[in-house]
Amino acid sequence: MQEVKYIINQTQLQSKNIEATLKLLAEGATIPFISRYRKEATGGLDEVEIANIRDASLQFNKITDRQATIKKVIEEQDALTKELTQKIDACFDLIELEDIYLPYKKKRKTRAESARQLGLEGLAKIIMAQGSQVPKDAANRFVKGEVKDTEAALAGARDIIAEWINENGAVRSRLRKSYANYSQLNSKVIKSKKEEAEKYRDYFDYSSSLKKCPSYRFLAIYRANKEGFLRMKVVVDEDQIFDFLHRFYVKKHSPMTDQIEMAYEDAYKRLLHPALENEALSEKKAEADRNAIKVFSDNLRQLLLAPPLGKRRILAIDPGFRTGCKVVCLDEAGELLTNVTIFPHAPQRETDKAKSKIWQLVEAHKIDAIAIGNGTASRETEFMVKRIKFKTDVDVFVVSEDGASVYSASAIARKEFPDYDVTVRGSVSIGRRLMDPLAELVKIDPKSIGVGQYQHEVDQKLLKESLDDVIISCVNEVGVNLNTASPYLLSYVSGLGPQLAENIVEYRRENNGFTSRKQLKKVKRLGEKAYEQCAGFLRISDAKNPLDNSAVHPESYASIEKMAKQLKMTVEDLIGNSEVLDQLKKEDFPYIDGFTFEDVIKELKKPGRDPRQKVKVLEFDSTVKSIDDLSIGKKLNGIVTNVTNFGAFVNIGIKENGLIHKSNLANTFVENPADYIKLHEHVSVEVIQLDVDRKRIGLKRAE
């Protein structure tokens, strides 16, 4: 099967596993479901491998569709031969396919086409034959009508030859390699925009190998070029190009040599270079997009799987100066209990009154922890809160508020809190992020969360698909509480979607919640296929069947009951009984396949266990409240807020994040910072560079 062969070449996976995966995908199975519950069929492929198969299959379909379109167009021209058909069918590279198609592509009127209409194609063939005839003598018999003289005839013939050279697939392929491997990327500032372009100062007169130019640098130059601040271009060694074209086209020295040289120089400068430059930039852009999207996806995964505080009572503060600090109290389920505004900072400076109010709220609502947004006035608010002497231990956390304003103004927030303004909704979002980052962040467009790199420059369709994959993966990896999850969280569960999620919430409301997974079959429009896909990822605490609060799929319940009976135990006795479970061997239970056996034993040991770690409190340096308090050599605690291709940004407790460049991440060469540092990681850093005017802080990992 041609598709399977193509996917093997792209993924290096085994054909039987690819075929099984394609079959499951065609039947409507989701990637999380296949990777978790169909390991026996796929040979244990993980989510990344299954996604690679899906993507390769989509690319195969895109190529075969293009092949069909090209053949149809050429056939309409009565030019489709058996050899050409075989050549097209054997080509699975979209760029090479376009090279094959180029001579047959419908063109607007070109100089070459005009010359053909003047009857000059015969002269072009004579020149290319490189005989002994003098060019002007050969051109004489073509001087007629609109062709006024031999120079005009030769110029028209050269236009035709230039088009032949441009449409030669072998030439384009050879030059394409030169552009890909040996070209330079140059950028220059537009002098009239120099002041406006200050943030791109590093690229005012920049040159780098296009191939080796880091993705983040390319995207920065690309953005500046798009904004009209810089001009970017691809430069190659033209002498080498012309040397190749000479060797390719000039077969012997003849009177026609000069005409061919003029033709290939014109073909290169007028046709080949613009096309190949655009192609090289497009390829580099696609590569940079993939790298940036991978960084974004990796960061988003770490953000969504950030440690949750769990079901605790939270007081959340969205700090501010002039407009005050917006305070809300939330119960264990994240429901809003009360909200107030306090004014502890300038210009009002009602600090004592604010501290008293927070103390009262903590006591009245039995608050377990305080979440403070990390925006304006964050450090000042944290400093004030930590000076309050509560009756009980109350942990204080600084929480990223990236995207909170986007959520607070969204339709989702208006639906959740129709009677409250955006400031209250934003504070609620900050508090809920501490309780369960995943459940809250799924409500926000990932591009607004602040963990991307040049996300507005990359392919938006590819970015959305990749980020959606990450969200779906994370939601299903953690599992979802069927009786408390919001419809937005439920919509990402395998097999569901917005409408079924809403139907589940409606059923839950009308029936006082779910007591078993089987009840899902009673939800409107939730059929057998959707049930198969979603059931294993939905949890019901205090369910009638304890397996309903685990990652064990209902299709395995009978096998586990049989296992328990064989062991003369109940399922309840088996759950959490590591002493017994550790001694079980697969061969004793032939009715359970190998992969399922391993997963079931692992799950029975710790049913429904949240794979995320527990949240930790980070203490910032209390003496540092702004960039002015920093000095070279000062050591600080920080938390990683973003990881990019060039390093990691670290929150050190002030408005500006510091940057650990990848050269300062480890005592060795660092190619990929993500291999050395993670989002939300607590790190010790040392200040090594300070640019107060540009608000830039250079850090290195402290010993």
C-alpha positions in Angstrom: 0.0 0.0 0.0 1.6 3.3 -1.2 0.3 5.3 1.8 1.8 2.9 4.3 5.2 3.0 2.4 5.2 6.8 2.5 4.4 6.8 6.2 7.2 4.3 6.9 9.6 6.6 5.2 8.4 9.6 7.2 8.2 7.9 10.6 10.5 4.8 10.5 7.7 2.8 12.3 6.6 -0.7 11.5 4.0 -1.2 8.8 1.6 -3.4 10.9 1.5 -0.7 13.6 0.9 2.0 11.0 -1.9 0.0 9.4 -3.6 -0.6 12.8 -3.3 3.1 13.7 -4.7 4.2 10.4 -7.7 1.8 10.8 -8.4 3.1 14.3 -8.2 6.7 13.2 -10.5 6.0 10.3 -13.0 4.5 12.7 -13.0 7.8 14.7 -10.7 6.8 17.5 -8.8 9.7 19.1 -5.1 9.9 19.7 -5.4 9.7 23.5 -7.7 6.7 23.3 -5.5 4.8 20.9 -2.3 5.5 22.9 -4.0 4.5 26.2 -6.4 1.7 25.4 -5.3 0.2 22.0 -1.6 -0.5 22.7 -2.0 -4.2 21.8 -3.1 -3.2 18.3 -0.5 -0.5 17.7 2.4 -2.2 19.4 2.4 0.3 22.2 2.8 3.5 20.1 2.7 6.7 22.2 0.8 9.9 21.4 3.7 11.5 19.5 4.1 8.5 17.2 0.4 8.2 16.6 0.2 12.0 15.8 3.2 11.5 13.4 1.3 8.8 11.6 -1.8 11.0 11.4 0.2 13.9 10.0 2.1 11.8 7.5 -1.2 10.4 6.3 -2.6 13.9 5.8 0.5 15.0 4.0 0.3 11.9 1.7 -3.3 12.8 0.9 -2.3 16.4 0.1 0.5 15.1 -2.3 -1.8 12.6 -4.1 -4.5 15.3 -4.5 -1.9 17.6 -6.0 -0.6 14.8 -8.3 -4.2 14.3 -9.5 -4.7 18.0 -10.2 -1.4 18.3 -12.1 -2.2 15.2 -14.3 -5.7 16.6 -15.1 -4.3 20.0 -16.2 -1.6 18.4 -18.4 -4.1 15.9 -19.8 -6.3 18.8 -20.9 -3.4 20.1 -22.9 -3.0 16.7 -24.6 0.5 16.5 -23.2 0.2 13.7 -20.6 2.4 10.8 -21.7 2.8 7.5 -20.0 6.4 8.4 -18.9 5.2 11.8 -17.5 2.4 10.1 -15.6 4.8 7.6 -14.1 7.2 10.5 -13.2 4.3 12.4 -11.4 3.0 9.3 -9.6 6.5 8.5 -8.4 7.1 12.0 -7.0 6.2 12.6 -3.3 7.9 15.9 -2.8 5.6 18.9 -3.3 8.4 21.2 -4.5 9.7 18.7 -7.0 6.1 18.1 -8.2 5.8 21.8 -8.9 9.1 21.7 -10.9 7.6 18.9 -13.1 4.4 20.9 -13.5 6.1 24.3 -14.2 6.4 23.9 -18.1 2.7 23.1 -18.3 1.5 25.7 -15.9 -0.9 28.3 -17.3 1.0 31.5 -17.4 0.1 35.1 -17.8 1.7 36.6 -20.9 5.5 36.4 -20.5 8.3 37.8 -22.6 9.0 34.3 -23.8 5.4 33.8 -24.9 5.5 37.1 -26.8 8.6 35.9 -28.5 7.0 32.6 -29.5 4.1 34.5 -31.0 6.6 36.4 -33.1 7.9 33.1 -34.4 11.2 33.1 -32.6 11.2 29.7 -31.1 13.0 28.3 -34.1 15.9 30.7 -33.6 16.0 29.8 -29.9 16.5 26.1 -30.9 19.2 27.1 -33.4 21.1 28.9 -30.6 20.8 26.0 -28.2 22.1 23.6 -30.9 25.4 25.6 -30.7 26.3 25.1 -34.3 28.9 27.0 -36.3 26.5 29.6 -37.7 27.0 33.3 -36.6 24.1 34.5 -34.4 23.3 37.5 -36.7 23.3 35.3 -39.8 20.9 32.8 -38.0 18.7 35.7 -36.9 18.4 37.3 -40.3 15.6 35.1 -41.6 13.5 35.8 -38.5 13.5 39.5 -39.1 10.0 40.2 -40.3 6.8 41.9 -39.1 7.2 43.2 -35.6 10.7 41.8 -35.4 12.6 44.9 -36.8 16.2 43.7 -36.7 18.5 40.9 -35.8 19.1 42.3 -32.3 15.4 42.1 -31.6 15.2 38.6 -32.9 18.1 37.4 -30.8 16.7 39.2 -27.7 13.4 37.4 -28.2 15.1 34.0 -28.7 17.1 34.6 -25.5 13.8 35.2 -23.6 12.6 31.8 -24.8 15.8 30.2 -23.8 15.7 31.9 -20.4 12.2 30.4 -19.8 13.5 26.9 -20.8 16.3 27.3 -18.3 13.9 28.5 -15.6 11.6 25.5 -16.2 14.4 22.9 -16.1 13.8 20.7 -13.1 17.4 19.5 -12.9 18.7 23.1 -12.8 16.2 24.2 -10.2 17.0 21.2 -8.0 20.7 21.9 -8.2 20.4 25.6 -7.5 17.9 24.9 -4.7 20.5 23.0 -2.9 22.9 25.9 -3.1 20.3 28.2 -1.7 19.5 25.8 1.1 23.1 25.0 2.1 25.3 27.9 1.1 23.3 31.1 1.0 23.5 34.1 3.4 20.6 35.9 5.0 21.3 39.6 5.1 19.2 42.3 6.8 19.6 46.1 6.8 17.7 48.8 8.6 15.6 51.2 6.6 17.3 54.5 7.5 14.1 56.5 7.8 12.8 53.9 10.3 15.9 53.6 12.5 14.4 55.2 15.6 11.1 53.2 15.4 13.1 50.0 14.8 15.2 50.3 18.0 14.1 47.0 19.4 15.5 45.3 16.3 18.9 47.0 16.7 20.7 43.6 16.7 19.6 43.1 13.1 20.3 46.6 11.6 23.3 45.2 9.7 23.1 41.5 10.1 24.4 38.6 8.1 24.3 34.9 8.8 24.2 31.6 7.0 20.5 31.1 6.1 20.8 27.4 7.0 22.4 28.0 10.4 20.4 31.1 11.4 18.6 30.3 14.6 14.8 30.1 14.3 14.2 32.9 16.8 16.6 35.3 14.9 15.0 34.5 11.6 11.5 35.1 13.0 12.6 38.4 14.5 14.0 39.5 11.2 10.9 38.2 9.4 8.7 40.3 11.7 10.8 43.4 11.3 10.8 43.0 7.5 7.0 42.6 7.6 6.6 45.7 9.8 8.7 47.7 7.3 11.7 48.3 9.6 14.3 46.1 7.9 14.9 44.7 4.4 15.9 41.1 4.3 17.4 39.2 1.3 19.1 36.0 0.4 22.6 36.3 -1.1 24.4 33.5 -3.0 27.7 33.3 -4.8 26.6 34.3 -8.3 30.0 33.3 -9.8 29.5 29.7 -8.7 25.9 29.8 -10.0 27.0 31.0 -13.4 29.9 28.5 -13.5 27.4 25.7 -13.0 25.0 27.1 -15.6 27.9 27.5 -18.1 28.9 23.9 -17.6 25.3 22.7 -17.8 24.4 24.5 -21.0 27.5 25.3 -22.9 28.6 22.0 -24.6 31.3 23.4 -26.8 32.8 26.7 -27.8 30.8 28.1 -30.7 29.7 31.4 -32.1 26.4 30.9 -30.1 28.2 30.8 -26.7 27.7 34.5 -25.9 24.0 34.2 -26.6 23.6 31.3 -24.2 25.6 33.1 -21.5 23.4 36.2 -21.8 20.3 33.9 -21.7 21.3 32.0 -18.6 22.4 35.2 -16.7 19.0 36.8 -17.6 17.2 33.5 -16.6 19.0 33.5 -13.2 18.6 37.2 -12.3 15.1 37.7 -13.6 13.4 34.3 -13.0 15.4 31.8 -11.0 16.8 34.0 -8.2 13.5 35.7 -7.2 11.7 32.3 -7.2 14.5 30.4 -5.4 14.9 33.3 -2.9 11.2 33.2 -2.0 11.4 29.4 -1.9 14.4 29.4 0.4 12.8 32.0 2.7 9.6 30.0 2.7 11.4 26.8 3.6 13.3 28.6 6.4 10.1 30.2 7.6 8.4 26.7 7.7 11.4 25.3 9.7 11.3 28.3 12.1 7.6 27.9 12.5 8.0 24.2 13.4 10.7 25.0 15.9 8.8 27.9 17.5 5.5 25.8 17.6 7.4 23.0 19.3 8.8 25.4 21.9 5.3 26.8 22.4 3.7 23.4 22.6 6.3 22.1 25.1 5.8 25.2 27.3 2.1 24.9 27.1 2.2 21.3 28.1 4.3 22.1 31.2 2.0 25.0 32.0 -1.1 22.9 31.8 0.4 20.2 33.8 1.7 22.6 36.4 1.3 21.5 40.0 -2.3 22.2 41.3 -2.9 23.3 44.9 -6.1 21.2 44.8 -9.5 21.7 46.5 -8.5 24.5 48.9 -10.2 27.7 49.9 -8.4 30.6 48.1 -8.2 34.3 48.5 -7.1 35.8 45.2 -5.7 39.3 44.5 -5.4 41.1 41.2 -2.9 43.8 42.3 -3.0 47.4 41.2 -2.0 50.9 42.3 -4.4 53.7 41.4 -7.4 51.5 40.8 -6.7 49.3 43.9 -6.4 45.5 44.4 -9.3 43.4 43.4 -9.8 40.7 46.0 -12.1 37.6 45.7 -12.6 34.5 48.0 -13.3 31.1 46.4 -14.5 27.9 48.0 -13.0 24.4 47.4 -15.0 24.1 44.1 -13.7 27.5 42.9 -17.1 29.2 43.4 -17.1 32.9 44.2 -17.9 33.7 47.8 -17.3 37.4 48.0 -15.3 40.2 46.4 -13.9 43.6 47.5 -11.5 46.2 46.4 -8.7 47.4 48.7 -6.3 50.4 48.2 -3.0 49.5 50.1 -0.7 51.4 47.7 -0.1 54.8 46.3 -1.9 57.1 45.8 -4.4 56.1 48.5 -2.0 54.2 50.8 -4.8 52.6 52.9 -2.4 49.9 53.9 -3.6 49.2 57.5 -7.2 49.1 56.3 -6.3 46.7 53.5 -4.4 44.4 55.8 -7.3 44.3 58.2 -9.7 43.5 55.5 -7.6 40.6 54.2 -7.3 39.3 57.7 -11.1 39.4 58.2 -11.7 37.6 54.9 -9.2 34.9 55.7 -10.9 34.3 59.0 -14.5 34.5 57.8 -14.0 32.2 54.8 -11.4 29.8 56.4 -8.9 30.6 53.6 -6.1 28.1 53.1 -3.9 30.0 50.6 -3.6 33.4 48.9 -2.9 33.8 45.2 -1.4 37.1 44.0 -1.3 38.0 40.3 2.2 38.7 39.1 1.4 42.0 37.2 1.7 45.6 38.3 2.1 46.1 42.1 2.6 42.3 42.6 5.7 42.6 44.8 4.3 45.4 46.9 1.1 43.4 47.5 3.0 40.3 48.3 5.2 42.2 50.8 2.1 43.6 52.5 0.3 40.3 52.7 3.3 38.5 54.2 3.3 41.0 57.0 -0.2 40.1 58.1 -0.2 37.7 61.1 -3.0 35.2 60.5 -4.2 32.8 63.1 -3.4 29.8 61.0 -0.7 29.1 58.4 -1.7 30.6 55.1 0.6 30.0 52.1 1.1 32.9 49.7 1.7 32.2 46.0 2.5 34.5 43.1 0.5 33.3 40.1 1.0 34.2 36.4 -1.9 36.4 35.3 -1.1 36.1 31.6 -4.3 35.8 29.7 -6.5 36.6 32.8 -7.7 39.8 31.1 -8.5 37.9 27.9 -10.6 35.4 30.0 -12.3 38.1 32.0 -13.6 39.8 28.8 -14.6 36.5 27.1 -18.0 35.0 26.5 -17.0 32.1 28.7 -16.4 34.5 31.7 -19.6 36.5 31.0 -21.5 33.2 31.0 -19.9 32.1 34.3 -20.2 35.4 36.0 -22.9 37.5 34.3 -23.4 39.8 37.3 -19.7 40.7 37.8 -17.3 43.0 35.9 -14.1 42.1 34.3 -11.9 42.9 37.3 -13.7 40.4 39.5 -13.6 37.7 36.8 -9.9 38.3 36.4 -9.2 37.8 40.1 -11.3 34.6 40.1 -9.2 33.3 37.2 -6.0 34.0 39.2 -7.4 32.1 42.2 -8.6 29.1 40.1 -5.3 28.9 38.3 -3.7 28.1 41.7 -6.3 25.5 42.5 -6.1 23.7 39.1 -4.1 25.4 36.3 -5.4 22.9 33.7 -9.1 23.4 34.4 -8.8 27.2 34.2 -6.4 27.6 31.4 -8.4 25.6 28.9 -10.8 28.5 28.9 -8.2 30.8 27.4 -6.7 31.0 23.9 -3.3 29.5 24.4 -1.7 32.3 22.4 -2.7 34.7 25.2 -1.0 32.7 28.0 2.5 34.1 27.4 4.6 31.0 26.9 5.1 31.4 23.1 7.8 32.7 20.9 6.9 34.9 17.9 3.5 33.2 17.9 1.9 35.8 15.7 4.5 35.2 12.9 4.1 31.4 12.7 1.6 29.4 10.6 -1.6 30.0 12.5 -3.3 26.9 11.3 -0.4 24.7 12.3 -0.1 26.5 15.6 -3.7 26.0 16.5 -3.6 22.3 15.5 -0.5 21.7 17.6 -1.8 23.6 20.6 -5.1 21.8 20.4 -3.2 18.5 20.4 -1.4 19.5 23.6 -4.5 20.6 25.4 -6.3 17.4 24.5 -3.3 15.3 25.5 -3.0 17.0 28.9 -6.7 16.9 29.7 -6.9 13.2 29.0 -3.6 12.4 30.7 -4.8 14.0 34.0 -8.4 12.8 33.7 -11.5 14.8 34.4 -14.0 14.8 37.3 -17.3 14.1 35.6 -19.3 15.7 38.4 -17.4 19.0 38.7 -15.7 19.7 35.4 -16.7 22.8 33.4 -18.1 22.2 29.9 -14.9 23.8 28.5 -12.8 21.2 30.2 -15.1 18.4 29.3 -15.1 19.5 25.6 -11.4 18.4 25.4 -12.1 14.9 26.6 -11.5 12.1 24.0 -14.7 11.6 22.0 -16.5 14.6 23.3 -16.7 18.2 22.0 -18.6 21.4 22.9 -22.1 20.0 22.3 -21.7 16.7 24.1 -19.9 18.5 27.0 -22.9 20.9 27.3 -25.3 17.8 27.2 -23.3 16.1 30.0 -23.5 19.3 32.2 -27.3 19.4 31.5 -27.8 15.8 32.5 -25.6 16.3 35.6 -27.7 19.3 36.7 -31.0 17.5 36.1 -29.9 14.2 37.8 -27.9 15.6 40.7 -24.7 14.3 39.2 -23.4 10.9 38.0 -23.0 7.9 40.2 -21.6 5.6 37.5 -20.0 5.8 34.1 -22.8 3.8 32.6 -25.1 6.8 33.0 -23.1 8.6 30.3 -25.1 6.4 27.8 -28.2 8.2 28.9 -26.8 11.6 27.9 -28.4 13.1 24.9 -26.6 12.2 21.6 -23.8 10.4 23.4 -23.6 7.2 21.5 -21.6 4.0 21.8 -18.6 5.3 19.9 -18.4 8.5 22.0 -18.8 6.4 25.2 -16.0 4.1 24.2 -13.7 7.1 23.5 -14.5 9.2 26.6 -15.4 6.8 29.5 -11.8 5.9 30.6 -10.8 9.5 30.9 -13.8 10.6 33.1 -13.6 10.1 36.9 -16.4 9.7 39.4 -15.3 10.0 43.0 -17.5 8.1 45.5 -18.9 6.0 42.6 -20.8 2.8 43.1 -18.0 1.0 41.3 -14.6 2.1 42.5 -13.1 1.5 39.1 -15.2 4.5 37.9 -12.7 6.7 39.7 -9.8 5.3 37.9 -8.2 5.2 34.4 -9.3 1.6 33.9 -11.6 1.5 30.9 -15.1 -0.1 31.4 -14.3 -2.6 28.7 -11.7 -4.1 31.2 -14.0 -4.2 34.2 -15.1 -7.8 33.5 -11.5 -8.9 33.3 -10.6 -7.3 36.6 -13.6 -8.8 38.3 -12.5 -12.2 36.9 -9.0 -11.5 38.2 -10.3 -10.6 41.7 -12.4 -13.7 41.8 -9.5 -15.9 40.7 -7.5 -14.4 43.6 -10.5 -15.0 45.9 -10.8 -11.2 46.6 -13.2 -8.4 45.7 -12.2 -5.6 43.4 -12.3 -3.3 46.4 -9.8 -5.5 48.2 -7.5 -5.4 45.1 -7.5 -1.6 44.7 -4.5 -0.1 46.4 -3.1 -3.5 47.5 0.4 -3.2 46.2 1.6 -6.2 48.2 -0.7 -8.5 46.1 -0.5 -6.6 42.9 3.3 -6.6 42.8 3.3 -10.4 42.8 0.8 -10.9 39.9 2.2 -12.3 36.7 0.7 -11.8 33.2 0.8 -15.6 32.4 -1.6 -16.3 35.2 -4.3 -14.2 33.6 -4.4 -15.2 29.9 -7.7 -13.3 29.3 -5.9 -10.0 29.7 -3.5 -8.9 27.0 0.0 -7.8 27.8 -0.2 -4.0 27.5 -3.6 -3.9 29.3 -2.3 -6.0 32.1 0.6 -3.7 32.8 -1.6 -0.6 32.7 -4.3 -2.2 34.9 -1.8 -3.2 37.6 -0.3 0.3 37.6 -3.7 1.9 37.9 -5.0 -0.4 40.5 -2.1 0.5 42.8 -3.0 4.2 42.7 -6.4 4.6 41.1 -7.2 8.0 39.7 -3.8 9.4 40.9 -3.2 12.9 39.5 0.1 12.7 37.5 0.9 16.3 38.4 3.3 17.2 41.2 2.3 19.2 44.2 2.7 23.0 44.1 5.5 24.6 46.1 5.9 28.1 47.6 8.7 30.2 46.3 10.2 33.0 48.5 11.5 36.0 46.5 14.2 38.3 47.9 12.3 40.8 50.0 15.0 43.5 49.4 14.4 43.5 45.7 11.3 45.4 44.6 12.4 46.9 41.2 15.2 46.6 38.7 16.9 49.5 40.5 17.5 47.2 43.5 19.6 44.8 41.4 23.4 44.7 41.0 25.9 42.6 39.2 26.7 39.4 41.1 23.5 39.5 43.2 22.0 36.0 43.7 18.2 35.5 43.7 15.5 32.8 43.7 13.3 32.7 40.7 10.7 30.8 38.8 10.9 30.0 35.1 8.1 31.7 33.1 9.1 30.9 29.5 11.5 28.7 27.7 12.6 29.6 24.2 15.2 28.5 21.7 17.7 30.9 23.0 17.2 30.6 26.7 14.8 30.9 29.6 13.0 33.8 31.2 12.8 33.9 34.9 10.5 35.8 37.3 12.8 37.1 40.1 10.0 38.9 41.9 9.9 42.2 40.0 8.1 43.5 36.9 10.8 42.6 34.5 11.8 39.0 33.9 15.5 38.1 33.6 16.9 36.0 30.8 19.2 33.1 31.3 20.8 32.8 27.8 21.4 29.2 26.8 25.1 29.9 27.0 24.7 30.4 30.7 22.4 27.5 31.4 25.1 24.8 32.0 28.8 24.3 31.9 28.6 22.7 28.5 27.2 23.5 25.1 23.4 23.8 25.1 21.6 23.2 21.9 18.1 23.0 23.2 17.4 24.9 26.5 14.3 22.8 27.1 16.7 19.9 27.8 18.2 21.8 30.8 15.4 23.8 32.2 11.6 23.6 32.5 8.6 25.9 32.8 7.7 26.6 36.5 11.0 25.2 37.7 12.4 27.0 40.8 15.9 28.2 40.1 18.8 30.0 41.9 20.2 32.7 39.6 23.0 35.3 39.6 22.7 38.7 37.9 25.5 39.0 35.2 24.2 41.9 33.0 22.0 44.9 33.7 20.6 47.4 31.2 18.3 49.6 33.2 17.4 51.8 30.3 16.2 48.9 28.1 14.8 47.0 31.1 17.0 44.0 30.4 18.4 41.6 33.0 21.0 39.0 32.1 21.2 36.0 34.5 23.1 32.8 34.9 22.3 29.7 36.9 23.9 30.2 40.4 26.3 27.5 41.6 
